[in-house]
Amino acid sequence: MTSEEKQGQPKSNPEAESIIPGTIEQALAEAVQKAAEYLDSWKRTQADFSNLRRRTEMEKQEMAKYANAQLILNLLQVLDDFERAFQNMPHKMAKAEWAEGFRMISNKLLATLETQGLKPIDAVGKPFDPTLHEACLHEKGEEGIVVKDLRRGYMLFDKVIRPTQAVVGNGEKPDKEVKQDNNHIPEKQDKP
């Protein structure tokens, strides 16, 4: 053959000539199988990435939702102080205008915190629930029922940020009902 004839014909590949036709089909099947494995692996990786992105977004939202939790816990101490002051205030002083002003401030603070997702836990008269209440004492009263709360508990959205410190009934019948605040204490009478 002349060099001109060789130019018109395709170059021969010694490796291709050595492959037997049966092994070509086998090689093709292996290549198709590897391609399917790679595709399956890629799909799983895409799903994992999508799940990671969704989980990360949910964690961000959760973090933003509860970012103020520590500040709210600190402000709850101020509300506790207001409640203790109102409970221990003599009846005569409780009717004063300045006392009413402090009640309004306390209510405004609570309303502001409620707009941030805070909800008081209603405990008195309800069955004791260890996820919502912290038992501090047992007193006479219906067994397993919260008789009174020593410190009000609160939830922030759907999580308990402070459990109610509760007095739980021990099953004995109470002697008589006692009001929870001290405003029922009679005023001192002046001696004539």
TINU-904284 format. One line per 10 residues: their letters; for each residue z, x, y of N, C-alpha, C. Coordinates in steps of 0.001 Angstrom, whole numbers, plus 500000, padded with zeros to 6 digits. Last residue first. Example, Ala and Ser with C-alpha at 12.3 -4.5 7.8 and 13.67 -1.06 7.14 Angstrom:
BEGIN
SA) 507080,512850,497750,507140,513670,498940,507870,512900,500030 | 507800,513190,494310,507800,512300,495500,507800,513200,496700
REM end
This chain:
BEGIN
PKDQKEPIHN) 620740,441868,552978,621186,441348,554278,622454,442005,554777 | 618420,444178,551671,619746,443549,551540,620198,443071,552900 | 615015,443579,550983,616040,444170,551866,617334,443413,551695 | 613549,444034,547851,614018,443104,548882,615099,443788,549693 | 610635,445501,546724,612076,445653,546959,612471,444703,548082 | 608331,443471,544874,608665,444307,546023,610175,444386,546174 | 607665,443594,541369,608155,442911,542566,608531,443911,543662 | 604661,444525,539926,606036,444940,540170,606523,444254,541443 | 602007,444061,539640,602892,442927,539339,604371,443275,539560 | 600638,446335,539996,600683,445432,541147,601571,444220,540884
NDQKVEKDPK) 600204,448092,537985,601579,447968,538476,601683,447047,539680 | 598071,446879,535333,598343,447623,536555,599776,447368,537004 | 597991,445341,533039,597649,446755,532941,597947,447526,534213 | 600695,443106,532171,599507,443437,532952,599267,444944,532891 | 601631,442177,528965,601986,442946,530148,600690,443285,530865 | 602678,439581,526828,601565,440241,527514,602093,440952,528752 | 605237,440293,524398,604645,439470,525442,603539,440263,526105 | 605358,441541,521823,606461,440744,522358,605951,439771,523413 | 602715,441482,519338,603279,441931,520619,604375,440981,521083 | 603068,442046,515857,602839,441071,516934,603466,441580,518219
EGNGVVAQTP) 601520,444905,514383,602718,444151,514737,602383,443188,515859 | 599174,446373,514182,599339,445223,513302,600582,444396,513579 | 598754,448287,516072,599209,448734,514756,599466,447576,513786 | 596077,448801,518412,597096,447945,517811,597440,448409,516405 | 595661,451704,520406,595165,450845,519335,596324,450068,518727 | 594673,452824,523444,595873,452465,522694,595426,451421,521683 | 592212,455352,524213,592650,453996,523909,594000,453948,523217 | 590010,456719,526272,591293,457052,525658,592026,455727,525476 | 586577,456521,525689,587741,455834,526222,588984,456341,525505 | 584610,459543,526010,585135,458399,525263,586343,457784,525972
RIVKDFLMYG) 581953,460452,527945,583408,460546,527905,583933,459338,527151 | 579401,460098,527272,579708,461376,527931,581216,461570,528048 | 577468,458746,524827,578844,458755,525331,579083,460110,525977 | 574155,457737,525589,575069,458722,525011,576443,458593,525650 | 572251,456233,526859,572651,455796,525522,573608,456768,524836 | 573258,456590,530013,572139,455976,529293,572641,455545,527926 | 576299,457647,529474,575185,457991,530351,573937,457633,529566 | 579354,455873,529331,578123,456282,528670,577112,456642,529758 | 582918,456337,529486,581612,456055,530091,580487,456558,529200 | 586302,455052,529433,585214,455881,528935,583896,455451,529556
RRLDKVVIGE) 589394,455129,531159,588132,454464,530874,587084,455470,530401 | 592447,455754,529767,591426,456316,530649,590098,455715,530223 | 593824,453917,528332,594583,454818,529188,593664,455492,530201 | 593315,450543,527592,592724,451868,527740,593556,452683,528718 | 594819,448528,525013,594571,448875,526410,593922,450248,526451 | 594161,447808,522383,595114,446999,523143,594958,447257,524636 | 591589,447630,520161,592048,448381,521337,592901,447441,522188 | 592438,446967,516802,591858,446476,518056,592436,447296,519208 | 593801,447640,514518,592446,448145,514678,591741,447695,515941 | 595846,444771,514527,595506,446042,513907,594024,446400,514087
EGKEHLCAEH) 597086,443507,517545,596232,443271,516388,595720,444604,515840 | 600212,445071,518431,598961,444385,518726,598153,444236,517455 | 602174,447757,519484,602121,446422,518917,600841,445742,519365 | 600358,450883,519347,601371,449975,519873,601239,448646,519177 | 599509,454212,519161,599524,452946,518440,600652,452123,519037 | 597415,456383,521187,598688,455780,520805,598448,454571,519916 | 594825,457366,521253,595909,458193,521783,597271,457692,521322 | 591590,457514,520040,592899,456886,519866,593987,457843,520334 | 588781,457200,521809,589662,458262,521333,591055,457653,521258 | 585640,455523,521287,587043,455561,521697,587750,456768,521097
LTPDFPKGVA) 583099,455672,520276,583263,455262,521667,584674,455481,522202 | 583297,456446,517690,582181,457014,518449,582293,456693,519934 | 585412,454991,516633,585618,456417,516937,584459,457072,517673 | 586372,451961,517749,585159,452629,517277,585287,454107,517634 | 588381,449148,517365,588355,450583,517611,587112,451182,516967 | 587145,446027,518627,587574,446879,517498,587445,448359,517855 | 588344,444974,521890,587262,445260,520946,587804,446089,519781 | 590339,444799,523737,590056,443601,522960,588945,443787,521922 | 588904,447202,525826,590068,446349,525569,589641,445064,524853 | 586370,448428,526407,587108,448722,525177,588186,447701,524830
DIPKLGQTEL) 583376,449106,527723,584336,448001,527682,585088,448096,526362 | 582477,451912,529405,582643,451385,528051,583723,450323,528106 | 580229,451928,532196,581581,451980,531649,581610,451370,530242 | 577352,453896,532541,577860,452572,532180,579286,452719,531663 | 574902,455593,534477,576280,455548,533984,576682,454105,533685 | 572437,455859,535689,572482,455594,534255,573876,455522,533661 | 572413,456005,538386,571985,457216,537682,572077,457068,536164 | 573550,453682,539157,572106,453802,539387,571538,455041,538704 | 576198,454309,538612,575510,453378,537712,574002,453415,537921 | 576828,455878,540802,576746,456510,539485,576025,455610,538474
TALLKNSIMR) 576853,453854,542738,575909,454974,542854,575727,455664,541509 | 578988,452301,541812,577640,451719,541873,576574,452804,541972 | 581103,454131,542159,580755,453649,540818,579344,453070,540798 | 581044,454347,544959,580842,455533,544126,580425,455120,542713 | 581650,451702,545636,580364,452273,546043,580041,453518,545211 | 584234,451454,544637,583165,450618,544079,581782,451168,544421 | 585532,453307,546321,585533,453490,544866,584404,452701,544212 | 585126,452070,548774,584591,453418,548538,584491,453682,547035 | 586556,449698,548350,585113,449635,548618,584459,450992,548380 | 589104,450725,548089,588495,450011,546949,586984,449939,547125
FGEAWEAKAM) 589477,451702,550669,589406,452651,549559,588805,452003,548299 | 589546,449243,552021,588498,450216,552338,588342,451248,551224 | 591898,448203,551003,590637,447521,550679,589453,448441,550974 | 593624,449951,552236,593551,449956,550766,592253,449284,550308 | 593274,449237,554883,592859,450579,554477,592747,450675,552962 | 594379,446645,554848,592945,446836,555088,592475,448210,554646 | 596681,445802,552202,596358,446409,553497,594853,446650,553615 | 597404,444976,549723,596728,443992,550568,596310,444558,551924 | 598803,447038,548653,597496,446727,548052,596704,445753,548912 | 601270,447075,549792,600268,447992,550323,598866,447655,549812
KHPMNQFARE) 602570,445153,548190,602505,444957,549646,601419,445842,550265 | 602477,446284,545648,601741,445060,545925,601546,444850,547436 | 602065,449829,545485,602910,448640,545609,602084,447441,546084 | 599877,451439,543242,600115,451052,544623,601022,449815,544661 | 599038,452107,540760,600410,452454,541122,600775,452096,542556 | 596387,451316,540654,597327,450781,539669,598783,451027,540070 | 595216,452813,542698,595258,451349,542819,596277,450744,541858 | 595533,455401,541632,596145,455061,542927,596260,453548,543080 | 593997,455223,539317,595444,455468,539211,596153,455091,540510 | 591445,454822,540508,592036,453807,539623,593542,453983,539503
FDDLVQLLNL) 591115,457261,541936,591133,455977,542644,591823,454912,541785 | 591111,459028,539741,592161,459125,540759,592262,457838,541574 | 588765,458208,538450,590064,458091,537767,591208,458135,538771 | 586878,458977,540374,587061,457549,540070,588395,457308,539373 | 587218,461732,540109,587526,461098,541396,587740,459600,541186 | 586304,462083,537533,587700,462420,537831,588139,461805,539156 | 583643,461532,537807,584478,460547,537108,585958,460831,537335 | 582584,463816,538896,582831,462691,539804,583677,461603,539136 | 582294,465335,536543,583219,465780,537598,583557,464647,538565 | 580338,463827,535235,581666,464000,534624,582694,464444,535656
ILQANAYKAM) 578219,464216,537046,578782,462876,536873,580163,462961,536238 | 577745,466938,536619,578134,466467,537947,578797,465089,537840 | 576959,466842,533929,578157,467582,534313,578657,467151,535694 | 574576,465234,534056,575744,464830,533265,577017,465546,533708 | 572144,465669,535199,573271,465414,536102,574564,465097,535361 | 570362,465855,533073,570610,467040,533904,571852,466871,534777 | 569435,463926,531364,570860,464255,531307,571227,465474,532153 | 566721,463764,531983,567521,462540,531943,569012,462851,532027 | 565810,466342,531604,565806,465785,532962,566711,464557,533041 | 566080,466497,528831,566829,467414,529682,566911,466871,531115
EQKEMETRRR) 564267,464517,528028,565679,464386,527679,566542,465265,528575 | 561889,465647,528967,562333,464362,529498,563814,464154,529228 | 561851,467962,527366,561871,468068,528834,562392,466781,529457 | 561688,466815,524828,562866,467610,525177,562984,467783,526692 | 559138,465643,525003,560319,464793,524821,561591,465540,525194 | 557590,467974,525234,557581,466992,526320,558801,466068,526226 | 558102,469124,522729,558475,469833,523952,558536,468882,525138 | 556930,467196,521050,558365,467459,520961,558865,468168,522224 | 554225,467431,521833,554918,466151,521991,556435,466360,521982 | 553730,470110,521122,553547,469677,522508,554317,468377,522770
LNSFDAQTRK) 554204,469962,518368,555002,470848,519213,554922,470418,520673 | 552169,468208,517580,553577,467831,517385,554493,468673,518262 | 549947,469825,518201,550100,468520,518849,551548,468042,518742 | 550388,471941,516453,550380,472183,517899,550588,470881,518663 | 550114,470612,514003,551377,471279,514350,551475,471516,515853 | 547423,469809,514209,548482,468795,514117,549834,469397,514489 | 546185,472331,514250,546002,471415,515378,547104,470353,515379 | 546948,473218,511715,547387,473947,512899,547266,473079,514144 | 545579,471396,510126,547041,471439,510083,547601,472144,511320 | 542934,472079,510793,543422,470725,511093,544947,470706,511096
WSDLYEAAKQ) 542853,474719,509811,542656,474473,511243,543194,473107,511635 | 543133,474203,507077,544140,475003,507776,544047,474768,509286 | 540751,472807,506633,542030,472150,506379,543157,472887,507121 | 538907,474827,507258,538900,473582,508026,540232,472854,507883 | 539540,476705,505272,539676,477062,506682,539737,475813,507563 | 538879,475183,503017,540253,475651,503199,540507,476005,504665 | 536116,474857,503444,536979,473663,503383,538436,474056,503595 | 535310,477545,503267,535090,476809,504514,535972,475566,504559 | 535944,478045,500613,536658,478764,501665,536513,478044,503008 | 534058,476314,499406,535482,476106,499169,536310,476806,500250
VAEALAQEIT) 531661,477466,500271,531963,476080,500662,533458,475812,500498 | 531907,479950,498974,531831,479895,500436,532159,478503,500951 | 531849,479109,496318,533026,479795,496835,533061,479749,498361 | 529258,478053,496246,530401,477177,495973,531691,477794,496507 | 527776,480401,496709,527699,479284,497652,528888,478347,497476 | 528399,481824,494409,528790,482367,495716,528779,481272,496774 | 527198,480137,492532,528633,480386,492456,529144,480906,493801 | 524566,480356,493278,525214,479038,493331,526729,479188,493312 | 524264,483044,492726,524027,482551,494088,524717,481202,494258 | 524525,483292,490020,525632,483758,490848,525461,483350,492299
GPIISEAEPN) 522107,482400,489128,523324,481641,488793,524492,482048,489664 | 520207,484442,489976,520198,483102,490551,521455,482294,490247 | 521767,487580,490578,521151,486684,489611,521236,485280,490180 | 521128,490178,492768,521887,488955,492519,521096,488061,491578 | 519392,492258,493344,520261,492446,492188,521071,491189,491858 | 518107,491533,495629,517309,491582,494406,518198,491684,493191 | 520125,491849,497464,519630,490505,497190,518825,490479,495903 | 520354,494638,497521,521487,493836,497055,521033,492441,496667 | 517866,495490,498569,518203,495854,497199,519379,495041,496663 | 515588,493629,500193,517009,493948,500232,517428,494278,498817
SKPQGQKEES) 512492,494365,501725,513248,493978,500534,514683,494465,500680 | 510947,492943,504525,511604,494097,503920,512420,493613,502737 | 507946,490991,504250,509360,491144,504579,509952,492348,503863 | 504741,492235,505295,505625,491719,504268,507091,491916,504686 | 503443,493471,507347,503268,492032,507216,504216,491429,506199 | 503893,496221,506911,504417,495568,508103,504344,494055,507988 | 502484,496928,504645,503934,496854,504545,504544,496130,505753 | 499916,497060,505599,500238,495983,504664,501749,495805,504555 | 500126,499354,507150,499785,498082,507789,500125,496926,506883 | 500570,501377,505362,501663,501023,506271,501375,499715,506980
TM) 499282,500370,502161,499210,501095,503416,500345,500632,504298 | 500000,500822,498826,500000,500000,500000,500000,500865,501235
REM end
